[in-house]
Amino acid sequence: MIRAVLFDVGDTLILGHPKYWLWPILQAKGIAHQADLKRLPQAIQDAYKHYSDHHMDATDEATALSFWRAFHWEVMNGIGLGAYADEVADYLKEHWQSPHIWPLTPGAKEVLGELKSLGFKLGVVSNWDWTLPGVLQATGLADFFDYVGVSALEGVAKPDPRFFQIVLGHLGVEPQQAIHVGDSEDDIAGAKAAGVRPILFDPYRQNPNAVGDLARVIEYATGRVNGG
């Protein structure tokens, strides 16, 4: 019987693709048309790899915000908008707690609210830096969760099963009583290693083997759908 639902955040509850958080800013500044879209996939890959490799060092506000500024600067430079990189990176750093730069996956609040009303314990298992609690607060997601596990603050990151064990311990739930929803191989591998059933999720609906509608998580949690 499932008692808890664990969630990744980036590209699970919050959309991470730049077209959702960066493009509206570029359009508002009248510079979106200058971006080299052919370079976008590589720019995203490089920026997120750097983030993945170094986010564990961002354990305080100053370091984390400096890290995010560098992340945004790298994306801007990568798509040929280096002339505006400082301006946009400074804007995003200054407004890091503004909900408009953290677009929610469709149905995120509704699904979390429904799970909460059904009595499930909810936890976060996210490879993120110091800023995540503030981001969840800004987006209105924080109050849904019984515990928020942040890799940089816990000192361990997915796919290490110890990260899941820490969150499960705070929730008071056994691994077999939980499912984990996430978009990456680290989510799947880490959950399995911890004895938690993983649900692969793709908010962009490009992976035919992944769940594309967050509302289906309710079906998995309540046992209306088996497997993961």
PyMOL commands that set and color helices and strands:
alter all, ss='L'
color gray80, all
select helices_A, chain A and resi 18-21+23-28+32-34+37-57+61-78+82-94+99-101+108-117+132-138+142-144+151-154+161-171+175-177+185-194+216-222
alter helices_A, ss='H'
color red, helices_A
select strands_A, chain A and resi 4-7+121-126+147-150+178-182+197-200
alter strands_A, ss='S'
color yellow, strands_A
deselect
rebuild
show_as cartoon
